[in-house]
Amino acid sequence: LMVTSLLKKLIQIKSVSCQEQEIANFIHEYAEKKGFEPKKLDNNVIFSLGEGDRKLFFNAHLDTVEGSGNWEKPPFEAVE
């Protein structure tokens, strides 16, 4: 349930190319609340899991494509 709730929030944040600041801020704050020590570089958020030589690194795009008039549902509405 927690993952579904998080994904819905992420989908609802409009983050078209060159407008990723809001979603980057959201992810940074979320990571802080979960006990990580995130760092922001422009609109990128970096934090790690683990210690020593083995760490988990997750790399993903934060930007999305602008919605067009061809959508059956609003593109930034999270629908299950």
Order of alpha helices (4+ residues) and beta strands (2+ residues): alpha-alpha-beta-beta
